[in-house]
């Protein structure tokens, strides 16, 4: 695949590897990395900033008029005819893992053109795994074409999620949702990097992913990977306009529909009746299986990203 990569994807890969090199060097002596808290349980390190700067320098050297939307340094408008090109950057997704030496974190870079995701790179520096996608050309892991998993029954699926961790997050609502999901599937994992979770859905390593409280830089690249690998991405009620809605659901089409049936009532966009049912009903008992959760069809509302 490398010989036919889109030029902009090649630049994004170069940027991601430059950031990964900074992260790997720092990981050799993570105890010496300076850490500060953006808010309770939400950390940023000097490595986040250094990695982001390396990415930005690489991208702007090639495309000086492109716009930027980065986690640490914010937004920079594009110029002239390139103003519609916006790079969405998370230099280190999984900072809390990185601080503790827990080797699950990644670099995430996506390019949006006129509001559509066109290029995506997710790079896991600890495993040297490179996930990438160009709209219409499929998704790849280290030059190998990847596809979402083929499972069709929710109770056989391994799902990933992210726990709420910031003050003000709806912990109790999330726990109730998790209580509805867990008896209906084979297992739930919480690795700690939403971008990598989405890449793993694209590669078929897990069957689905759901999380609330996410920002565009957490999910932009992973969303294109999933759709190019044959999956669906949206909010909890199944609509595809999710990028800035702070809730994300991804899976293959069959499992996606079943997950909407379970987590949809917990969406901030759910109907008043669905939300009332959540308040009234206790979490399902073990053994309730997927009764009632597998009814939604594949045909959820899903516009192109």
Secondary structure, 3 states (H helix, E strand, C coil): CHHHCCHHHHHHHHHHHHHHHHHHHHHCCHHHCCEEEEECCEEEEHHHHHHHHHHHHHHHHHCCCCEEEECCCEEECCCHHHCCEEEEEEEEECHHHHHHCCCCCEEEEEEEECCEEEEEEEEECCCCEEEEEECCCCEEECCEEECCCCCCCHHHCEEEECCCCCCCCCHHHHHHHHHHHHCCCCEEECCCCHHHHHHHHHHCCCCEEEEECCCHHHHHHHHHHHHHCCEEEECCCCCCCCCCCCEEEEEEHHHHHHHHHHHHHHCCCCCHHHHHHHHHCCCCCCCCCCCCCCCCCCCCCCCCC
